[in-house]
Amino acid sequence: MAKRFELLVFDWDGTLMDSAAAIVEAIQAACHDLQLTPPTDEQARHVIGLGLVDAMRHAVPELNEADYSRMVDRYRHHYLARDHELRLFAGAAEMIDDLAAAGYILAVATGKSRLGLNRALKVSGIGAYFHDSRCADECFSKPHPQMLQELMDGFGVEPGQSLMIGDTSHDLMMANNAGVASVAVSYGAHPVENLDACSPLARVGSIGALHSWLKINA
């Protein structure tokens, strides 16, 4: 069967790696360190996928602008203390291996920093499968379309030949802004109503379901 898409772009946290809970806890712990009222779990989960400074601005809007660098430092301290414990969702590595064997161009567009993504790609063992990636410290933060635009330009792939896969409305809105189709995964950070509001091609509830959908429809 001919492929509908050439380029598959994955978000990282909450889509391939089971890290949403660790991100929420690190945001809340950073707030405690700065003697701030921490956001609720729902509020903290909403900012996952944004660039780190943008995420902190949304999660703790009352903080003085000059103090966001301290907030980011404390977040990194708490997140890095346990990021070695984080794992890919079960079946994610097998899915990526299968898609690579099928000849897709694979890429990552993430709110992580370049340093953070490189570390995650290495630890996860699937870094070699991805042909390119874009991070929040290299581009405008999601939902700006720059990450997808640069990836498509680099591979010479049109928006109609590209697909974004992500667990947040930030991912799906980025896809919409770039004129790219998307698939939402509901096992990550954002509730289904937020995902459905972005009109993805499909919403799936597990890595297994995502793998099956991509094999049939991508």
MIPA-412079 format. One record per residue: residue in three letters; x negated, y, z negated of N, C-alpha, C in turn. Coordinates in steps of 0.1 Angstrom, whole numbers, m for minus. Layout:
MIPA-412079
   type   n.east   n.north    n.up   ca.east   ca.north   ca.up   c.east   c.north    c.up
    ALA        X         Y       Z         X          Y       Z        X         Y       Z
...
***
This chain:
MIPA-412079
   type   n.east   n.north    n.up   ca.east   ca.north   ca.up   c.east   c.north    c.up
    MET       m8       m12       0         0          0       0       m9        13       0
    ALA       m6        22       9       m13         35       9      m11        42      m4
    LYS      m22        49      m8       m22         57     m20      m14        70     m17
    ARG       m6        74     m27         1         87     m26       m8        98     m30
    PHE      m17        96     m40       m26        106     m45      m40       101     m43
    GLU      m49       111     m41       m64        108     m40      m71       111     m54
    LEU      m67       122     m60       m73        126     m72      m64       125     m84
    LEU      m68       117     m94       m61        116    m107      m69       123    m118
    VAL      m63       133    m124       m69        141    m134      m62       138    m148
    PHE      m70       134    m157       m65        130    m170      m69       140    m181
    ASP      m60       144    m189       m63        150    m202      m70       140    m211
    TRP      m77       145    m221       m85        135    m229      m78       132    m243
    ASP      m78       142    m252       m72        140    m265      m57       138    m264
    GLY      m52       126    m270       m38        123    m270      m33       117    m257
    THR      m42       116    m247       m38        109    m234      m46        97    m232
    LEU      m60        98    m234       m68         86    m233      m74        82    m247
    MET      m77        92    m255       m82         90    m268      m72        93    m279
    ASP      m71        84    m289       m61         85    m300      m67        94    m310
    SER      m66       107    m308       m73        117    m316      m64       128    m321
    ALA      m51       128    m318       m42        139    m322      m41       140    m337
    ALA      m40       129    m344       m39        130    m359      m52       136    m365
    ALA      m63       133    m360       m76        138    m365      m77       153    m362
    ILE      m72       158    m351       m72        172    m347      m63       180    m357
    VAL      m51       174    m359       m42        181    m369      m48       182    m382
    GLU      m54       171    m387       m60        171    m401      m72       181    m402
    ALA      m80       182    m391       m91        191    m391      m86       206    m391
    ILE      m76       209    m384       m70        222    m384      m65       226    m398
    GLN      m58       217    m404       m53        219    m417      m64       220    m428
    ALA      m74       212    m427       m85        213    m436      m93       226    m435
    ALA      m94       230    m422      m101        243    m420      m94       255    m427
    CYS      m81       254    m426       m72        264    m433      m74       264    m448
    HIS      m74       252    m454       m77        251    m468      m90       257    m472
    ASP     m101       255    m463      m114        260    m466     m114       275    m467
    LEU     m105       281    m458      m105        296    m457      m94       302    m466
    GLN      m88       293    m475       m77        297    m484      m65       303    m476
    LEU      m62       296    m465       m50        300    m457      m39       289    m458
    THR      m27       293    m456       m16        284    m456      m17       276    m443
    PRO      m19       263    m444       m21        255    m432       m8       254    m424
    PRO       m9       252    m411         3        250    m403        9       236    m406
    THR       21       234    m403        27        221    m404       21       212    m393
    ASP       24       199    m395        19        189    m385       24       193    m371
    GLU       37       196    m370        43        200    m357       36       212    m351
    GLN       33       222    m359        27        234    m354       13       231    m350
    ALA        6       223    m357        m8        220    m354       m9       211    m341
    ARG        1       202    m340         1        194    m328        4       202    m316
    HIS       11       212    m317        15        220    m305        3       226    m299
    VAL       m8       230    m306       m19        237    m300      m29       227    m294
    ILE      m27       214    m296       m37        205    m290      m37       206    m275
    GLY      m48       206    m269       m50        208    m255      m54       222    m251
    LEU      m52       232    m260       m57        245    m257      m72       245    m260
    GLY      m79       255    m255       m93        258    m259      m93       261    m274
    LEU     m104       258    m280      m104        258    m295     m101       272    m301
    VAL     m106       283    m296      m103        296    m302      m88       299    m299
    ASP      m84       296    m287       m69        299    m284      m61       290    m293
    ALA      m65       278    m296       m57        269    m304      m56       275    m318
    MET      m67       280    m324       m67        285    m337      m59       298    m338
    ARG      m59       306    m327       m51        318    m327      m36       315    m328
    HIS      m32       304    m321       m18        300    m321      m14       293    m334
    ALA      m23       285    m340       m20        278    m352      m20       287    m364
    VAL      m29       297    m364       m30        306    m376      m30       321    m371
    PRO      m19       325    m366       m18        339    m360      m21       350    m370
    GLU      m20       348    m383       m21        358    m393      m36       361    m396
    LEU      m45       353    m391       m59        354    m394      m65       366    m387
    ASN      m74       374    m394       m81        385    m387      m89       380    m376
    GLU      m89       387    m365       m97        383    m353     m111       380    m356
    ALA     m118       388    m365      m132        385    m368     m134       372    m375
    ASP     m123       366    m381      m125        354    m389     m123       341    m381
    TYR     m119       343    m368      m116        330    m360     m129       322    m358
    SER     m140       328    m357      m153        321    m356     m155       312    m368
    ARG     m152       317    m380      m153        309    m392     m143       297    m392
    MET     m131       300    m387      m121        290    m386     m126       279    m377
    VAL     m131       282    m365      m136        273    m356     m148       264    m362
    ASP     m157       271    m369      m168        264    m375     m163       253    m385
    ARG     m153       257    m393      m148        248    m403     m140       236    m396
    TYR     m133       240    m386      m126        229    m378     m136       219    m373
    ARG     m147       224    m367      m157        215    m361     m163       206    m372
    HIS     m165       212    m384      m171        205    m395     m162       193    m398
    HIS     m149       195    m400      m140        184    m404     m138       174    m392
    TYR     m137       179    m380      m134        170    m369     m147       161    m366
    LEU     m158       167    m366      m170        159    m363     m174       149    m374
    ALA     m169       152    m386      m171        143    m397     m164       129    m395
    ARG     m155       129    m386      m148        116    m384     m146       112    m369
    ASP     m152       120    m360      m149        117    m346     m156       104    m341
    HIS     m166        99    m349      m171         86    m346     m162        75    m349
    GLU     m151        78    m356      m141         68    m359     m130        67    m348
    LEU     m130        77    m339      m119         77    m330     m121        67    m318
    ARG     m110        62    m313      m110         52    m303     m101        55    m292
    LEU     m104        50    m280       m94         51    m269      m81        43    m273
    PHE      m70        48    m267       m58         40    m269      m60        26    m262
    ALA      m54        16    m269       m56          2    m264      m51         2    m249
    GLY      m60        m4    m241       m56         m5    m227      m61         6    m218
    ALA      m66        17    m224       m71         28    m216      m83        25    m208
    ALA      m93        18    m214      m105         15    m206     m102         6    m194
    GLU      m93        m4    m197       m89        m13    m186      m82        m6    m175
    MET      m73         4    m178       m66         12    m168      m76        20    m160
    ILE      m85        27    m166       m95         35    m159     m103        26    m150
    ASP     m107        15    m155      m115          6    m146     m107         1    m134
    ASP      m95        m2    m136       m86         m6    m125      m84         5    m115
    LEU      m82        17    m119       m80         28    m110      m93        31    m102
    ALA     m104        31    m109      m117         33    m102     m119        22     m91
    ALA     m116        10     m94      m117         m1     m85     m108         1     m73
    ALA      m96         7     m75       m87         10     m64      m91        21     m55
    GLY     m101        29     m59      m107         39     m50     m102        53     m53
    TYR      m95        55     m64       m91         69     m68     m103        77     m72
    ILE     m102        90     m69      m112        100     m76     m106       103     m89
    LEU     m114       101    m100      m110        103    m113     m117       115    m120
    ALA     m109       123    m127      m115        135    m133     m108       137    m147
    VAL     m114       146    m155      m109        150    m168     m107       165    m168
    ALA      m96       170    m173       m94        184    m176      m90       185    m191
    THR      m98       191    m199       m96        190    m214      m98       204    m221
    GLY      m91       205    m232       m94        216    m241     m106       214    m249
    LYS     m113       203    m248      m125        201    m256     m136       210    m250
    SER     m147       212    m258      m159        219    m252     m167       209    m244
    ARG     m176       214    m236      m184        205    m228     m192       196    m237
    LEU     m198       201    m248      m205        192    m257     m196       182    m263
    GLY     m184       185    m267      m175        176    m272     m171       165    m263
    LEU     m168       169    m250      m164        159    m240     m175       150    m237
    ASN     m187       155    m235      m198        147    m231     m201       136    m242
    ARG     m199       140    m255      m201        131    m266     m190       120    m265
    ALA     m178       124    m263      m166        115    m262     m167       105    m251
    LEU     m172       110    m239      m173        102    m227     m184        91    m230
    LYS     m195        95    m237      m205         85    m240     m201        75    m250
    VAL     m195        79    m260      m190         70    m271     m179        61    m266
    SER     m171        66    m258      m159         58    m253     m163        47    m244
    GLY     m175        48    m237      m179         38    m227     m173        39    m213
    ILE     m165        50    m211      m158         51    m198     m163        63    m190
    GLY     m173        70    m195      m178         82    m189     m182        80    m174
    ALA     m188        69    m171      m193         66    m158     m182        65    m147
    TYR     m170        63    m151      m159         62    m142     m154        75    m136
    PHE     m157        86    m143      m152         99    m139     m162       107    m130
    HIS     m156       112    m119      m165        118    m109     m168       133    m113
    ASP     m159       139    m121      m162        153    m125     m152       156    m137
    SER     m154       167    m143      m146        172    m154     m147       187    m156
    ARG     m137       192    m163      m137        206    m166     m132       208    m181
    CYS     m139       217    m188      m137        219    m202     m133       233    m205
    ALA     m127       236    m217      m122        249    m220     m132       259    m222
    ASP     m145       256    m224      m155        266    m225     m162       269    m212
    GLU     m156       263    m201      m161        265    m188     m151       273    m179
    CYS     m138       272    m183      m127        277    m175     m117       284    m184
    PHE     m107       291    m178       m96        296    m186      m89       284    m193
    SER      m84       286    m205       m77        276    m212      m64       272    m205
    LYS      m60       260    m206       m47        256    m202      m36       265    m208
    PRO      m25       269    m201       m20        263    m188      m25       270    m176
    HIS      m36       278    m177       m41        285    m165      m46       273    m155
    PRO      m44       275    m142       m47        264    m133      m61       263    m129
    GLN      m70       271    m135       m84        271    m130      m91       257    m130
    MET      m89       249    m141       m95        236    m142      m91       227    m130
    LEU      m78       226    m127       m74        218    m116      m78       224    m102
    GLN      m78       237    m101       m82        243     m89      m97       240     m86
    GLU     m105       241     m96      m119        239     m93     m122       224     m90
    LEU     m115       215     m97      m116        201     m94     m112       198     m80
    MET     m100       203     m76       m95        200     m62     m105       206     m52
    ASP     m110       219     m54      m119        225     m45     m132       217     m43
    GLY     m137       212     m55      m149        204     m55     m148       191     m46
    PHE     m137       185     m46      m135        173     m39     m128       174     m25
    GLY     m124       187     m22      m117        189     m10     m104       182      m9
    VAL      m97       182     m21       m84        175     m22      m73       186     m23
    GLU      m62       184     m16       m51        193     m16      m42       191     m29
    PRO      m35       201     m33       m26        199     m45      m16       187     m43
    GLY      m11       185     m31        m2        175     m29       m8       161     m30
    GLN      m21       160     m30       m29        147     m31      m34       145     m45
    SER      m30       154     m54       m35        154     m68      m24       152     m78
    LEU      m28       145     m89       m19        142    m100      m25       145    m113
    MET      m18       152    m122       m23        155    m136      m15       146    m145
    ILE      m23       139    m155       m17        131    m165      m20       137    m178
    GLY      m10       140    m187       m13        146    m199       m2       144    m209
    ASP       m5       147    m222         5        145    m233       10       158    m239
    THR        7       169    m233        12        182    m238       18       190    m227
    SER       27       200    m231        32        209    m222       22       218    m215
    HIS       11       220    m223        m1        228    m217       m6       221    m204
    ASP       m8       208    m205       m12        200    m194       m3       201    m182
    LEU       10       199    m185        20        199    m174       23       213    m168
    MET       22       223    m176        23        236    m171       11       240    m163
    MET       m1       236    m167       m12        238    m158      m10       232    m145
    ALA       m5       219    m145        m2        213    m132        8       221    m124
    ASN       19       225    m130        29        233    m123       22       246    m117
    ASN       14       252    m125         8        265    m120       m2       263    m109
    ALA       m7       250    m108       m16        247     m97       m9       241     m85
    GLY        4       239     m86        11        232     m75        9       218     m74
    VAL        6       212     m86         2        197     m87       13       190     m94
    ALA       15       178     m89        25        169     m96       19       164    m109
    SER       27       160    m119        22        155    m132       30       143    m137
    VAL       24       136    m146        30        125    m153       28       128    m168
    ALA       39       128    m176        38        130    m190       37       117    m198
    VAL       28       117    m208        28        106    m217       33       110    m231
    SER       42       102    m236        49        107    m249       44       101    m261
    TYR       32        94    m260        26         88    m272       15        98    m278
    GLY       14       110    m273         4        119    m278        9       130    m287
    ALA        6       143    m283         8        154    m293       22       160    m292
    HIS       28       161    m280        40        170    m279       53       161    m278
    PRO       64       166    m284        77        159    m283       82       158    m269
    VAL       91       148    m267        95        146    m253      103       158    m247
    GLU      110       165    m255       118        176    m250      109       187    m244
    ASN       97       189    m250        87        199    m245       82       193    m231
    LEU       79       180    m231        74        174    m219       84       175    m207
    ASP       96       171    m210       106        170    m200      110       184    m194
    ALA      108       194    m202       111        208    m198      101       212    m187
    CYS       90       205    m185        80        209    m175       82       201    m162
    SER       93       193    m161        97        185    m149       85       177    m143
    PRO       79       168    m151        70        158    m146       77       148    m137
    LEU       69       142    m128        74        131    m120       80       120    m129
    ALA       73       117    m140        78        106    m149       73       109    m163
    ARG       79       103    m172        74        103    m186       73        88    m191
    VAL       62        85    m196        59         71    m200       55        71    m215
    GLY       58        59    m221        56         59    m236       44        51    m241
    SER       36        46    m232        24         38    m236       14        38    m225
    ILE        2        34    m229        m8         32    m218       m4        21    m209
    GLY        2        11    m213         6          0    m205       16         5    m194
    ALA       26        13    m199        36         18    m190       30        28    m180
    LEU       20        36    m185        13         45    m176        5        37    m165
    HIS       m2        27    m169        m9         19    m160        0        13    m149
    SER       11         8    m153        21          2    m144       26        12    m134
    TRP       30        24    m140        35         35    m131       25        39    m121
    LEU       13        41    m125         2         45    m115        0        34    m105
    LYS        0        22    m108        m2         11     m98        9        11     m88
    ILE       21        14     m92        32         13     m83       34        26     m75
    ASN       32        38     m82        36         51     m76       25        60     m72
    ALA       13        57     m76         2         66     m73       m6        62     m60
***
